[in-house]
Amino acid sequence: MTKVPAVYIMASRRNGTIYVGVTSDLPGRAWQHRDGIVQGFTKRYGCKLLVWFERHETMESAIMREKQIKAGNRKAKLALIEADNSTWRDLFEEIAQ
């Protein structure tokens, strides 16, 4: 399996609780969030919808981007989601193939 670094945002619902993360296996990690496999923030707050993601060439660049997004305010995070996914549809099916 090829590792592809990515930054992603999970949400509980439109304009609900959001979580920003980074991974080298986006389909696997999104599945873990959706099924509540791992204890933590996303399970506690029901962040099961993959609403935004961005692939990167290296894990270093993905981590830098994750930190940049996390440092921003909520309004900036919502704008990022809305720019590519204005209906907040779950993008999991697009990456699960």
Secondary structure, 3 states (H helix, E strand, C coil): CCCCCEEEEEECCCCCCEEEEEECCHHHHHHHHHHCCCCCHHHHHCCCEEEEEEECCCHHHHHHHHHHHHHCCHHHHHHHHHHHCCCCCCCHHHHCC
